[in-house]
Amino acid sequence: MPRRDLTSKGIAGNVLMPAGARFLPGSTYLHDLAMIGPELHGSAVGENAIVAFPALGGSQRVWWPSCIEGDAGADFGLNHLQLNGIAAGKSLAESCFTASKDDLVGARPGQIEFAVEGRGVIFSGATRLPMTRGLTRPHSPRFVSDALWVANSGFGSVVSCGQDGSVEIVARLRGWTRGLCAIGNLAIVGTSRIIPRFRAYAPGLEPDRCVCGLHAVDIKSGRVVASLVWPAGNQIFAIEAVPSRMIDRLPFDGFRRMPGAEQTLFYAWQAGSRNDVRRN
């Protein structure tokens, strides 16, 4: 906005800034976000459901697996499954969802006594039933080059899942795999350290050797071509690639201060309308 009390000549580049906010109950335990069709969706882990975010606010349950249904209806009141990941298709029926189990029996994910190995599943959006079994704490399902890739977190791997239920290891990494996105011929995968009290949740890893970082994996060969590791880092939850024509920097550089640009940004910056965003 034009202001006579500003000395800055403006803001260079496209700055990543929030243009809106929405508050949800903590029990929603939101994990993954994805655009399915024209609408934003999220995995409401605390409700065993996928929710949509209508334009007017709030959230609305739109999908859940059949295994949480009983004579009294669907159980949205307790995290039974750790339904945490969304592989977004053109519709809910063409999407897939990851969970740490597919029943309401015994210990639940998050409880120390929960037996994790081989309990993880991928649900079909169309049938609401498991289409893949045998995973261990799966996260971040994504469609990568026409295949369904999943971070098999408890074994520090990324796997490719076939429509027949088969699972093929694409890459093994030194850490709890979580966070996945594709950029051209590369997949970017996140790894995290093991939280000490949940060491039993990573039966395929050596917790003391795990690292926090990002790893570029060649989609065709599965070879790790580069890594960026934070020695003092801990957890990575999600990764999204954003085109630089939309966003090229954060408000603060981190290494050098730009007082003039910062003043302009927080004093006179005005968010564009939804119509402006669509045109851009």
Secondary structure, DSSP 8 states (H G I E B T S, - for coil): ---TT-------S-B----------GGG-EEEEEEETTEEEEEEGGGTEEEE--TTSS-EEEE--GGGEETTEE--SS--S---EEE--SSSTT-EEEES-S-SSSS-TTSTT---TT-EEEEETTTSSEEEEEESSEEEEEEETTEEEEEEGGGTEEEEE-TTS-EEEEEE-SSEEEEEEEETTEEEEEEE---GGGGGG-TTS-GGG--EEEEEEETTT--EEEEEEETT-----------TTT--B-SS-SSS--HHHHHHHHHH-----HHHHHH-
